Amino acid sequence: MPGSFPPCVAFTRLWLTLLVVIPVNGQHEAALQSVISLEPPWTTFFQGEAVTLTCRRYGFSLPQKTKWYQKRKTLKPTQETSALQIRDSGEYWCQADSLLPSMHVNLVFLKASLVLQAPPAVFEGDSVVLRCHTEESVKPETLTFYKNGLPLPHQSSELHITRANLKDNGQYECTKKNWFRTLTYSNKVRIQVQELFPRPVMMARPSQPIDGSPVTLACQTQLAAQRSNAQLQFCFFRNLQALGSGCSKSSEFHVSAIWAEESKWYQCKAERMNSQVGKGSRAFTVPVQGALADFQTHIVPASKVVFEGQLLLLNCSVKGVPGPLKFSWYKRDMLNKETKIPKSSEAEFKISEVNSSDAGEYFCEVNNSRRSFVSRAVPITIKVPVSQPVLTLSAGKTQALEGEWMTLHCQSQRGSPCILYEFYYENVSLGNSSILSGGGASFNFSMSTERSGNYSCTADNGLGAQRSEALWISVFAPPDTAKNRRSVPVVAGITVGLLIMAVGVFLFYCWFSRKAGGKPASDDSRSPSDSESQEPTYYNIPAYIELQPVYSNVDPKEDVIYTEVRRTQRRQKHAVQESESPRSRNQTAEKK
């Protein structure tokens, strides 16, 4: 699977990562490794000679506990000074305290007349001495050094390599010429110049700084454990220009403020002091992020609704924007016009007593000399109690005729919306109306004489109701309507009287007719004239007699009504008894 590693490899990678990030005296070590040193500093000796091995902690400090190893067996130090004297050939290493074991040193003790002695390790920049060692003294001109089989133009018992580098790698040996011009060859020694420290890596803390914020540049590298006492110095560059006053022993450089337009190329260089060994990092671009201002606006009162005359306090705090910061306050009115508030360079803005003109949206601006950041607007509502409303009439008069439509208008000159207007007649509510903006409210109704009296209105926006002054309205009936209203009781009285008279006459007539019909037909006391003038007599009375009053005024201007009453009889056919008198038949025949 791509990107996966065996457990041992993964552990090794993790271990190396941990080694890089552990600082020691401004540097970063490759490993917390024990260090073994030799005195004299050679690995090849004549038999019978001795070498002292010393085990140290990283940085060449003495450990508290030391373990020595030779191949697969553990040795004990001869002294408590962590030193061990060796006279036998073999592979040795040590472990100081709980550090990692040191590098292995292969010591060789030879039974020969000529040996080439070399240090156990050579690092770039080291001053190396190779020694062609003989048991007896010889003349220097009889000694010759060879590199990779080729003689070197040097005749001395020691070969000095100044500031070793990779071109000095190779296999070395020396020869001795005797009196008979025969050559004696020494042992061969391979010199492998090791890297004193790897190429440094440029890093930034934080890795993604915010625009305008401070940042620390770190030049990370590591010294070899055997040279952990070496001194390095570091130099920093931006766009190939040196930062600061020059190189220093510190592997870090602090930038007080880094800006996006300056975030181009950064480099660092690590070099060994008093040496020509120096290495530069690759070009590195610091990923500067745009500042994300996190504003917090605190308001007193917290409800964002302030009553007229109260204290208004706004406090602006911001996170994520590097300082120093300068604050400014702005107000946006209902027309979206922004106005900078003078004398408001602090994070706190205060209005001791607010009024209606202070309503609007407030926001703060912070500036750090390079960037400006604006907070969200905070709407501030100023609640103003309503003033005493004024009640007016649309017609402009306080007298009205009955049936006329009247419009009442109620309005408060001051007051925060929404305002509820309510109309009253003698303290009895007529209705209400809610108004979101100015202009007041109106109420329409038809006037009647019963509604003459005091009218008023109230206005209320939740901060206390206010009542207008009472307004008296008089309602009058039109003249014609008044006369007709006075005539109605008179006409009604006369009509009732006439009806009562008609009923009385009708009852009398019925009684009289019954009386007349009851006498015998041969009654001589009745005169012929009387019998002729009488109506025919029936046993059944008429079904009804309707009295219809007919009245008219001679003079319409007069209030008196003259009434004429007429009696009409609707005739109906009625069954007559079979034993009808001859007189009745004669009267009937005469009429026919």
Secondary structure, DSSP 8 states (H G I E B T S, - for coil): -TT---HHHHHHHHHHHHHHT-EETTEE-S--B-EEEEESS-SEEETT--EEEEEE-TTS---SSEEEEETTEEE--SSTTSEEEE-S-EEEEEEETTSB----EEEEEE-SSEEEE--S-EETT--EEEEEEESS---GGGEEEEETTEE-S--SSEEEESS--GGG-EEEEEEEE-TTS-EEE---EEE-EE-SS---EEEEESSS-BTT--EEEEEE----GGGTT--EEEEEEETTEE-TTS-BS-SEEEES---GGG-S-EEEEEEETTSS-EEE---B----B----EEEEEEESTTSEEETT--EEEEEEEES--SS-EEEEEEE-TT--EEE-SS--SSEEEESS--GGG-EEEEEEEE-SS-EEE---EEEEEE------EEEESSS-SEEETT-EEEEEEE-SS--S-EEEEEEETTEEEEEEEESSSS-EEEEEE--GGG-EEEEEEEESSS--EE---EEEEEE--HHHHHHHHHHHHHHHHHHHHHHHHHHHHHHHHHHHHHHHTS-TT-TTS-HHHHHHS----SS--S---EEEEEE-SSTTSS--EEEEEE----------SS--HHHHHHHHHH-
